[in-house]
Amino acid sequence: MNYLEKEHKLEWSIEKLDSTRANASLELKTAGDVDSLFPFDVKMSYPYSILGAQVLKVISADSKQPISFVEKTTMSCESYQIVLEL
């Protein structure tokens, strides 16, 4: 876990989350008021898509010849908020 002081953020990464490790947890403790922790936002990303789709070939529209390419796939959640309800 890293604290990004300029952004006032905690950055936490899970190296592996799959069928062998399907859960992860994060525990936060504060000496202050618990209400100061909530709500907080969570952003998630995963280097694969749910579908497992891949680009197999890229062809030039003009020459109809194959083009070299690099594929980068990321699945992300842009907004997820954890709220304390009492």
Biopython code that builds the backbone (N, CA, C, O; Angstrom):
import numpy as np
from Bio.PDB.StructureBuilder import StructureBuilder

atoms = [
    (1, "MET", "N", (0.852, -1.170, 0.000)),
    (1, "MET", "CA", (0.000, 0.000, 0.000)),
    (1, "MET", "C", (0.896, 1.231, 0.000)),
    (1, "MET", "O", (1.892, 1.281, 0.722)),
    (2, "ASN", "N", (0.546, 2.211, -0.801)),
    (2, "ASN", "CA", (1.285, 3.472, -0.873)),
    (2, "ASN", "C", (0.365, 4.624, -0.532)),
    (2, "ASN", "O", (-0.804, 4.626, -0.918)),
    (3, "TYR", "N", (0.888, 5.610, 0.194)),
    (3, "TYR", "CA", (0.145, 6.835, 0.450)),
    (3, "TYR", "C", (0.678, 7.904, -0.490)),
    (3, "TYR", "O", (1.859, 8.245, -0.437)),
    (4, "LEU", "N", (-0.177, 8.430, -1.344)),
    (4, "LEU", "CA", (0.194, 9.490, -2.282)),
    (4, "LEU", "C", (-0.171, 10.824, -1.633)),
    (4, "LEU", "O", (-1.308, 11.286, -1.725)),
    (5, "GLU", "N", (0.799, 11.419, -0.987)),
    (5, "GLU", "CA", (0.553, 12.594, -0.156)),
    (5, "GLU", "C", (-0.024, 13.775, -0.933)),
    (5, "GLU", "O", (-0.964, 14.419, -0.466)),
    (6, "LYS", "N", (0.523, 14.065, -2.107)),
    (6, "LYS", "CA", (0.046, 15.213, -2.886)),
    (6, "LYS", "C", (-1.410, 15.051, -3.309)),
    (6, "LYS", "O", (-2.138, 16.036, -3.428)),
    (7, "GLU", "N", (-1.837, 13.802, -3.536)),
    (7, "GLU", "CA", (-3.199, 13.535, -3.991)),
    (7, "GLU", "C", (-4.128, 13.128, -2.847)),
    (7, "GLU", "O", (-5.329, 12.944, -3.049)),
    (8, "HIS", "N", (-3.570, 12.990, -1.658)),
    (8, "HIS", "CA", (-4.327, 12.550, -0.484)),
    (8, "HIS", "C", (-5.032, 11.224, -0.763)),
    (8, "HIS", "O", (-6.229, 11.079, -0.516)),
    (9, "LYS", "N", (-4.262, 10.251, -1.288)),
    (9, "LYS", "CA", (-4.812, 8.959, -1.676)),
    (9, "LYS", "C", (-4.007, 7.818, -1.083)),
    (9, "LYS", "O", (-2.798, 7.928, -0.880)),
    (10, "LEU", "N", (-4.701, 6.721, -0.809)),
    (10, "LEU", "CA", (-4.047, 5.449, -0.538)),
    (10, "LEU", "C", (-4.134, 4.629, -1.809)),
    (10, "LEU", "O", (-5.213, 4.487, -2.384)),
    (11, "GLU", "N", (-3.025, 4.097, -2.249)),
    (11, "GLU", "CA", (-3.007, 3.269, -3.441)),
    (11, "GLU", "C", (-2.690, 1.844, -3.008)),
    (11, "GLU", "O", (-1.653, 1.584, -2.397)),
    (12, "TRP", "N", (-3.585, 0.936, -3.329)),
    (12, "TRP", "CA", (-3.458, -0.444, -2.899)),
    (12, "TRP", "C", (-3.625, -1.346, -4.100)),
    (12, "TRP", "O", (-4.583, -1.193, -4.857)),
    (13, "SER", "N", (-2.713, -2.286, -4.291)),
    (13, "SER", "CA", (-2.766, -3.184, -5.438)),
    (13, "SER", "C", (-2.819, -4.628, -4.981)),
    (13, "SER", "O", (-2.162, -5.018, -4.016)),
    (14, "ILE", "N", (-3.613, -5.412, -5.690)),
    (14, "ILE", "CA", (-3.662, -6.849, -5.484)),
    (14, "ILE", "C", (-2.924, -7.451, -6.667)),
    (14, "ILE", "O", (-3.328, -7.251, -7.813)),
    (15, "GLU", "N", (-1.854, -8.181, -6.409)),
    (15, "GLU", "CA", (-1.050, -8.724, -7.491)),
    (15, "GLU", "C", (-1.779, -9.803, -8.274)),
    (15, "GLU", "O", (-1.634, -9.884, -9.494)),
    (16, "LYS", "N", (-2.566, -10.638, -7.591)),
    (16, "LYS", "CA", (-3.236, -11.730, -8.279)),
    (16, "LYS", "C", (-4.618, -11.927, -7.679)),
    (16, "LYS", "O", (-4.759, -12.095, -6.467)),
    (17, "LEU", "N", (-5.628, -11.905, -8.524)),
    (17, "LEU", "CA", (-7.002, -12.154, -8.100)),
    (17, "LEU", "C", (-7.638, -13.046, -9.155)),
    (17, "LEU", "O", (-8.016, -12.579, -10.229)),
    (18, "ASP", "N", (-7.753, -14.327, -8.843)),
    (18, "ASP", "CA", (-8.328, -15.293, -9.773)),
    (18, "ASP", "C", (-9.018, -16.398, -8.986)),
    (18, "ASP", "O", (-9.320, -16.207, -7.808)),
    (19, "SER", "N", (-9.273, -17.536, -9.597)),
    (19, "SER", "CA", (-9.996, -18.605, -8.916)),
    (19, "SER", "C", (-9.227, -19.167, -7.723)),
    (19, "SER", "O", (-9.837, -19.714, -6.805)),
    (20, "THR", "N", (-7.902, -19.043, -7.718)),
    (20, "THR", "CA", (-7.118, -19.524, -6.578)),
    (20, "THR", "C", (-7.079, -18.503, -5.442)),
    (20, "THR", "O", (-6.813, -18.863, -4.296)),
    (21, "ARG", "N", (-7.335, -17.258, -5.747)),
    (21, "ARG", "CA", (-7.387, -16.185, -4.750)),
    (21, "ARG", "C", (-8.525, -15.258, -5.156)),
    (21, "ARG", "O", (-8.306, -14.230, -5.796)),
    (22, "ALA", "N", (-9.735, -15.634, -4.778)),
    (22, "ALA", "CA", (-10.923, -14.928, -5.257)),
    (22, "ALA", "C", (-11.319, -13.747, -4.378)),
    (22, "ALA", "O", (-12.214, -12.988, -4.750)),
    (23, "ASN", "N", (-10.683, -13.570, -3.228)),
    (23, "ASN", "CA", (-11.051, -12.491, -2.319)),
    (23, "ASN", "C", (-9.820, -11.722, -1.848)),
    (23, "ASN", "O", (-8.704, -12.242, -1.822)),
    (24, "ALA", "N", (-10.057, -10.495, -1.485)),
    (24, "ALA", "CA", (-9.014, -9.661, -0.891)),
    (24, "ALA", "C", (-9.696, -8.711, 0.077)),
    (24, "ALA", "O", (-10.891, -8.444, -0.051)),
    (25, "SER", "N", (-8.953, -8.205, 1.034)),
    (25, "SER", "CA", (-9.555, -7.265, 1.983)),
    (25, "SER", "C", (-8.545, -6.174, 2.327)),
    (25, "SER", "O", (-7.336, -6.335, 2.160)),
    (26, "LEU", "N", (-9.076, -5.083, 2.804)),
    (26, "LEU", "CA", (-8.281, -3.941, 3.229)),
    (26, "LEU", "C", (-8.884, -3.433, 4.519)),
    (26, "LEU", "O", (-10.079, -3.144, 4.582)),
    (27, "GLU", "N", (-8.074, -3.324, 5.534)),
    (27, "GLU", "CA", (-8.558, -2.841, 6.831)),
    (27, "GLU", "C", (-7.961, -1.468, 7.090)),
    (27, "GLU", "O", (-6.750, -1.273, 6.980)),
    (28, "LEU", "N", (-8.820, -0.522, 7.435)),
    (28, "LEU", "CA", (-8.379, 0.835, 7.750)),
    (28, "LEU", "C", (-8.689, 1.132, 9.206)),
    (28, "LEU", "O", (-9.775, 0.826, 9.699)),
    (29, "LYS", "N", (-7.729, 1.729, 9.884)),
    (29, "LYS", "CA", (-7.927, 2.151, 11.269)),
    (29, "LYS", "C", (-7.620, 3.635, 11.365)),
    (29, "LYS", "O", (-6.695, 4.132, 10.723)),
    (30, "THR", "N", (-8.391, 4.325, 12.160)),
    (30, "THR", "CA", (-8.162, 5.756, 12.350)),
    (30, "THR", "C", (-8.304, 6.110, 13.821)),
    (30, "THR", "O", (-9.129, 5.546, 14.540)),
    (31, "ALA", "N", (-7.489, 7.047, 14.246)),
    (31, "ALA", "CA", (-7.591, 7.531, 15.626)),
    (31, "ALA", "C", (-8.660, 8.611, 15.712)),
    (31, "ALA", "O", (-9.083, 8.991, 16.804)),
    (32, "GLY", "N", (-9.087, 9.098, 14.568)),
    (32, "GLY", "CA", (-10.089, 10.163, 14.507)),
    (32, "GLY", "C", (-11.488, 9.606, 14.381)),
    (32, "GLY", "O", (-11.750, 8.447, 14.705)),
    (33, "ASP", "N", (-12.367, 10.441, 13.912)),
    (33, "ASP", "CA", (-13.774, 10.111, 13.722)),
    (33, "ASP", "C", (-13.935, 9.177, 12.523)),
    (33, "ASP", "O", (-13.421, 9.463, 11.442)),
    (34, "VAL", "N", (-14.646, 8.059, 12.710)),
    (34, "VAL", "CA", (-14.840, 7.097, 11.628)),
    (34, "VAL", "C", (-15.574, 7.723, 10.446)),
    (34, "VAL", "O", (-15.379, 7.296, 9.308)),
    (35, "ASP", "N", (-16.403, 8.713, 10.692)),
    (35, "ASP", "CA", (-17.119, 9.386, 9.607)),
    (35, "ASP", "C", (-16.177, 10.121, 8.654)),
    (35, "ASP", "O", (-16.548, 10.425, 7.520)),
    (36, "SER", "N", (-14.956, 10.404, 9.119)),
    (36, "SER", "CA", (-14.007, 11.091, 8.238)),
    (36, "SER", "C", (-13.467, 10.159, 7.149)),
    (36, "SER", "O", (-12.882, 10.633, 6.175)),
    (37, "LEU", "N", (-13.653, 8.844, 7.296)),
    (37, "LEU", "CA", (-13.213, 7.892, 6.278)),
    (37, "LEU", "C", (-14.238, 7.679, 5.169)),
    (37, "LEU", "O", (-13.877, 7.270, 4.066)),
    (38, "PHE", "N", (-15.505, 7.950, 5.447)),
    (38, "PHE", "CA", (-16.587, 7.630, 4.516)),
    (38, "PHE", "C", (-17.250, 8.877, 3.980)),
    (38, "PHE", "O", (-17.274, 9.889, 4.681)),
    (39, "PRO", "N", (-17.789, 8.860, 2.779)),
    (39, "PRO", "CA", (-17.616, 7.783, 1.796)),
    (39, "PRO", "C", (-16.232, 7.837, 1.184)),
    (39, "PRO", "O", (-15.572, 8.876, 1.223)),
    (40, "PHE", "N", (-15.790, 6.731, 0.621)),
    (40, "PHE", "CA", (-14.561, 6.776, -0.157)),
    (40, "PHE", "C", (-14.766, 6.059, -1.477)),
    (40, "PHE", "O", (-15.592, 5.153, -1.593)),
    (41, "ASP", "N", (-14.003, 6.481, -2.464)),
    (41, "ASP", "CA", (-14.134, 5.967, -3.822)),
    (41, "ASP", "C", (-13.098, 4.890, -4.088)),
    (41, "ASP", "O", (-11.987, 4.923, -3.558)),
    (42, "VAL", "N", (-13.481, 3.948, -4.907)),
    (42, "VAL", "CA", (-12.607, 2.840, -5.294)),
    (42, "VAL", "C", (-12.542, 2.807, -6.812)),
    (42, "VAL", "O", (-13.570, 2.911, -7.480)),
    (43, "LYS", "N", (-11.354, 2.665, -7.355)),
    (43, "LYS", "CA", (-11.184, 2.482, -8.790)),
    (43, "LYS", "C", (-10.483, 1.149, -8.995)),
    (43, "LYS", "O", (-9.504, 0.837, -8.316)),
    (44, "MET", "N", (-10.994, 0.366, -9.940)),
    (44, "MET", "CA", (-10.447, -0.955, -10.187)),
    (44, "MET", "C", (-10.102, -1.117, -11.655)),
    (44, "MET", "O", (-10.763, -0.554, -12.528)),
    (45, "SER", "N", (-9.069, -1.886, -11.916)),
    (45, "SER", "CA", (-8.762, -2.252, -13.294)),
    (45, "SER", "C", (-8.192, -3.661, -13.309)),
    (45, "SER", "O", (-7.655, -4.139, -12.311)),
    (46, "TYR", "N", (-8.316, -4.317, -14.457)),
    (46, "TYR", "CA", (-7.866, -5.688, -14.629)),
    (46, "TYR", "C", (-7.299, -5.792, -16.042)),
    (46, "TYR", "O", (-7.893, -5.256, -16.978)),
    (47, "PRO", "N", (-6.171, -6.465, -16.216)),
    (47, "PRO", "CA", (-5.526, -6.451, -17.535)),
    (47, "PRO", "C", (-6.160, -7.361, -18.592)),
    (47, "PRO", "O", (-5.539, -7.618, -19.623)),
    (48, "TYR", "N", (-7.354, -7.842, -18.365)),
    (48, "TYR", "CA", (-8.053, -8.698, -19.327)),
    (48, "TYR", "C", (-9.504, -8.256, -19.421)),
    (48, "TYR", "O", (-10.004, -7.577, -18.525)),
    (49, "SER", "N", (-10.175, -8.629, -20.482)),
    (49, "SER", "CA", (-11.590, -8.318, -20.602)),
    (49, "SER", "C", (-12.407, -9.505, -20.095)),
    (49, "SER", "O", (-11.887, -10.617, -19.993)),
    (50, "ILE", "N", (-13.652, -9.281, -19.783)),
    (50, "ILE", "CA", (-14.541, -10.353, -19.343)),
    (50, "ILE", "C", (-14.730, -11.366, -20.471)),
    (50, "ILE", "O", (-14.790, -12.569, -20.221)),
    (51, "LEU", "N", (-14.822, -10.891, -21.689)),
    (51, "LEU", "CA", (-15.097, -11.753, -22.834)),
    (51, "LEU", "C", (-13.890, -12.563, -23.293)),
    (51, "LEU", "O", (-14.052, -13.609, -23.921)),
    (52, "GLY", "N", (-12.705, -12.102, -22.992)),
    (52, "GLY", "CA", (-11.516, -12.774, -23.480)),
    (52, "GLY", "C", (-11.281, -12.551, -24.966)),
    (52, "GLY", "O", (-10.564, -13.322, -25.603)),
    (53, "ALA", "N", (-11.878, -11.502, -25.523)),
    (53, "ALA", "CA", (-11.726, -11.205, -26.954)),
    (53, "ALA", "C", (-10.316, -10.718, -27.246)),
    (53, "ALA", "O", (-9.700, -10.036, -26.428)),
    (54, "GLN", "N", (-9.816, -11.075, -28.418)),
    (54, "GLN", "CA", (-8.487, -10.654, -28.838)),
    (54, "GLN", "C", (-8.534, -10.167, -30.286)),
    (54, "GLN", "O", (-9.338, -10.642, -31.088)),
    (55, "VAL", "N", (-7.665, -9.219, -30.603)),
    (55, "VAL", "CA", (-7.486, -8.789, -31.992)),
    (55, "VAL", "C", (-6.466, -9.738, -32.598)),
    (55, "VAL", "O", (-5.339, -9.828, -32.111)),
    (56, "LEU", "N", (-6.846, -10.444, -33.651)),
    (56, "LEU", "CA", (-5.957, -11.423, -34.271)),
    (56, "LEU", "C", (-5.124, -10.827, -35.400)),
    (56, "LEU", "O", (-3.985, -11.239, -35.617)),
    (57, "LYS", "N", (-5.693, -9.853, -36.124)),
    (57, "LYS", "CA", (-4.983, -9.301, -37.271)),
    (57, "LYS", "C", (-5.500, -7.898, -37.552)),
    (57, "LYS", "O", (-6.690, -7.625, -37.396)),
    (58, "VAL", "N", (-4.599, -7.007, -37.968)),
    (58, "VAL", "CA", (-4.969, -5.662, -38.408)),
    (58, "VAL", "C", (-4.483, -5.531, -39.850)),
    (58, "VAL", "O", (-3.323, -5.802, -40.161)),
    (59, "ILE", "N", (-5.398, -5.108, -40.719)),
    (59, "ILE", "CA", (-5.073, -4.996, -42.141)),
    (59, "ILE", "C", (-5.307, -3.557, -42.597)),
    (59, "ILE", "O", (-6.303, -2.933, -42.230)),
    (60, "SER", "N", (-4.383, -3.041, -43.396)),
    (60, "SER", "CA", (-4.501, -1.698, -43.958)),
    (60, "SER", "C", (-5.712, -1.630, -44.887)),
    (60, "SER", "O", (-5.901, -2.507, -45.730)),
    (61, "ALA", "N", (-6.527, -0.597, -44.733)),
    (61, "ALA", "CA", (-7.691, -0.419, -45.597)),
    (61, "ALA", "C", (-7.261, -0.123, -47.035)),
    (61, "ALA", "O", (-7.959, -0.490, -47.981)),
    (62, "ASP", "N", (-6.106, 0.545, -47.199)),
    (62, "ASP", "CA", (-5.639, 0.904, -48.549)),
    (62, "ASP", "C", (-4.936, -0.255, -49.244)),
    (62, "ASP", "O", (-5.312, -0.637, -50.352)),
    (63, "SER", "N", (-3.917, -0.815, -48.597)),
    (63, "SER", "CA", (-3.092, -1.837, -49.259)),
    (63, "SER", "C", (-3.559, -3.265, -48.995)),
    (63, "SER", "O", (-3.104, -4.203, -49.650)),
    (64, "LYS", "N", (-4.459, -3.426, -48.044)),
    (64, "LYS", "CA", (-4.957, -4.756, -47.655)),
    (64, "LYS", "C", (-3.853, -5.654, -47.089)),
    (64, "LYS", "O", (-4.005, -6.873, -47.015)),
    (65, "GLN", "N", (-2.740, -5.027, -46.693)),
    (65, "GLN", "CA", (-1.618, -5.768, -46.127)),
    (65, "GLN", "C", (-1.701, -5.751, -44.596)),
    (65, "GLN", "O", (-2.206, -4.792, -44.012)),
    (66, "PRO", "N", (-1.200, -6.818, -43.946)),
    (66, "PRO", "CA", (-1.190, -6.840, -42.475)),
    (66, "PRO", "C", (-0.326, -5.714, -41.907)),
    (66, "PRO", "O", (0.702, -5.355, -42.481)),
    (67, "ILE", "N", (-0.755, -5.169, -40.778)),
    (67, "ILE", "CA", (-0.035, -4.098, -40.076)),
    (67, "ILE", "C", (0.368, -4.632, -38.712)),
    (67, "ILE", "O", (-0.424, -5.269, -38.018)),
    (68, "SER", "N", (1.612, -4.361, -38.339)),
    (68, "SER", "CA", (2.061, -4.730, -36.991)),
    (68, "SER", "C", (1.299, -3.901, -35.968)),
    (68, "SER", "O", (1.047, -2.717, -36.193)),
    (69, "PHE", "N", (0.934, -4.507, -34.858)),
    (69, "PHE", "CA", (0.194, -3.786, -33.828)),
    (69, "PHE", "C", (0.508, -4.364, -32.460)),
    (69, "PHE", "O", (1.019, -5.477, -32.342)),
    (70, "VAL", "N", (0.203, -3.609, -31.452)),
    (70, "VAL", "CA", (0.325, -4.044, -30.068)),
    (70, "VAL", "C", (-1.057, -3.915, -29.452)),
    (70, "VAL", "O", (-1.694, -2.867, -29.550)),
    (71, "GLU", "N", (-1.511, -4.971, -28.827)),
    (71, "GLU", "CA", (-2.834, -4.962, -28.201)),
    (71, "GLU", "C", (-2.682, -4.770, -26.702)),
    (71, "GLU", "O", (-1.893, -5.460, -26.056)),
    (72, "LYS", "N", (-3.436, -3.835, -26.153)),
    (72, "LYS", "CA", (-3.459, -3.610, -24.715)),
    (72, "LYS", "C", (-4.920, -3.627, -24.282)),
    (72, "LYS", "O", (-5.717, -2.809, -24.742)),
    (73, "THR", "N", (-5.262, -4.538, -23.415)),
    (73, "THR", "CA", (-6.638, -4.695, -22.955)),
    (73, "THR", "C", (-6.709, -4.395, -21.470)),
    (73, "THR", "O", (-5.879, -4.873, -20.697)),
    (74, "THR", "N", (-7.675, -3.621, -21.074)),
    (74, "THR", "CA", (-7.895, -3.321, -19.668)),
    (74, "THR", "C", (-9.382, -3.256, -19.408)),
    (74, "THR", "O", (-10.130, -2.642, -20.169)),
    (75, "MET", "N", (-9.806, -3.886, -18.337)),
    (75, "MET", "CA", (-11.183, -3.769, -17.880)),
    (75, "MET", "C", (-11.128, -2.881, -16.638)),
    (75, "MET", "O", (-10.306, -3.106, -15.749)),
    (76, "SER", "N", (-11.993, -1.882, -16.576)),
    (76, "SER", "CA", (-11.941, -0.976, -15.436)),
    (76, "SER", "C", (-13.334, -0.586, -14.969)),
    (76, "SER", "O", (-14.317, -0.663, -15.706)),
    (77, "CYS", "N", (-13.373, -0.173, -13.733)),
    (77, "CYS", "CA", (-14.600, 0.339, -13.123)),
    (77, "CYS", "C", (-14.306, 1.790, -12.773)),
    (77, "CYS", "O", (-13.440, 2.060, -11.941)),
    (78, "GLU", "N", (-14.998, 2.705, -13.379)),
    (78, "GLU", "CA", (-14.707, 4.125, -13.184)),
    (78, "GLU", "C", (-15.287, 4.693, -11.898)),
    (78, "GLU", "O", (-14.759, 5.666, -11.360)),
    (79, "SER", "N", (-16.357, 4.106, -11.402)),
    (79, "SER", "CA", (-16.972, 4.669, -10.207)),
    (79, "SER", "C", (-17.526, 3.567, -9.319)),
    (79, "SER", "O", (-18.400, 2.801, -9.726)),
    (80, "TYR", "N", (-17.010, 3.500, -8.117)),
    (80, "TYR", "CA", (-17.471, 2.533, -7.127)),
    (80, "TYR", "C", (-17.258, 3.217, -5.787)),
    (80, "TYR", "O", (-16.133, 3.594, -5.459)),
    (81, "GLN", "N", (-18.293, 3.379, -5.028)),
    (81, "GLN", "CA", (-18.199, 4.131, -3.784)),
    (81, "GLN", "C", (-18.636, 3.268, -2.611)),
    (81, "GLN", "O", (-19.654, 2.580, -2.682)),
    (82, "ILE", "N", (-17.863, 3.308, -1.535)),
    (82, "ILE", "CA", (-18.189, 2.597, -0.307)),
    (82, "ILE", "C", (-18.692, 3.617, 0.698)),
    (82, "ILE", "O", (-18.020, 4.605, 0.994)),
    (83, "VAL", "N", (-19.897, 3.357, 1.224)),
    (83, "VAL", "CA", (-20.553, 4.298, 2.127)),
    (83, "VAL", "C", (-20.856, 3.582, 3.439)),
    (83, "VAL", "O", (-21.317, 2.441, 3.433)),
    (84, "LEU", "N", (-20.605, 4.234, 4.534)),
    (84, "LEU", "CA", (-20.922, 3.683, 5.849)),
    (84, "LEU", "C", (-22.379, 3.965, 6.171)),
    (84, "LEU", "O", (-22.799, 5.122, 6.186)),
    (85, "GLU", "N", (-23.156, 2.918, 6.431)),
    (85, "GLU", "CA", (-24.555, 3.086, 6.823)),
    (85, "GLU", "C", (-24.705, 2.534, 8.227)),
    (85, "GLU", "O", (-24.364, 1.381, 8.491)),
    (86, "LEU", "N", (-25.208, 3.347, 9.108)),
    (86, "LEU", "CA", (-25.430, 2.924, 10.494)),
    (86, "LEU", "C", (-26.894, 2.693, 10.782)),
    (86, "LEU", "O", (-27.253, 2.333, 11.903)),
]
sb = StructureBuilder()
sb.init_structure("model")
sb.init_model(0)
sb.init_chain("A")
sb.init_seg("    ")
for serial, (resi, resn, name, xyz) in enumerate(atoms, 1):
    if name == "N":
        sb.init_residue(resn, " ", resi, " ")
    sb.init_atom(name, np.array(xyz, "f"), 0.0, 1.0, " ", f" {name:<3s}", serial, name[0])
structure = sb.get_structure()
